[in-house]
Amino acid sequence: MSTIDHPAVATQATRRATRRDLPALSETLAAAFHDDPVFRWWIAGDAARREILPAFFGVILDAHLTAGEIRTTHDLATAAVWAAPDAPEDEALPGAIAEAAGEHAGRAFEILERMEAQHPEEPHWYLPFVGTRPDRQSRGLGSAVMRPVLDACDLAGLPAYLEATSERGARLYARHGFEIAGEIELPDGPSLWPMWREPR
């Protein structure tokens, strides 16, 4: 899932996140996805999302810190969370998500199961989340934190994959070389668009 702020690449330098960055980046992603249509379907109440999303993203970030790559900026206003092609399956992750989601875990796993059903088997870099704090959007930061791994994909001849959570997001990802590869429909809710990028 992903929100992206602008197609242009920002001039701000990016870096790999460290463990000390994770609490702030959990808040960054929680703010970025607070009004996302898929997250609003998952957790209907604003107050509930404000409570649950930081813990949820804390679990996600912790799982990807060593099994992939997390890119951010010096002010921690944006983050791209990548899973490497050879990342081992994290058997503890479902339980940690369930604990973070509490009574909303059922819908969380419904989304994840539908995503998994369409997830490609070919080795690739996977971008489950990229987001920017609302007050820093439309400055190219999301594009900037995506760029290093996309460049690495091109050098290594590896594809990349993500699920866009809006049609607008899908159009913006297309400018980075991603192409829509299907649709994931949620019951009485919004859709996600799986997107695949061949190396350039």
Secondary structure, 3 states (H helix, E strand, C coil): CCCCCCCCCCCCCEEECCHHHHHHHHHHHHHHHCCCHHHHHHCCCHHHHHHHHHHHHHHHHHHHHHHEEEEEECCCCEEEEEECCCCCCCCCHHHHHHHHHHHHHHHHHHHHHHHHHCCCCCCCEEEEEEEECHHHCCCCHHHHHHHHHHHHHHHHCCCEEEEECCHHHHHHHHCCCCEECCCEECCCCCEEEEEEECCC
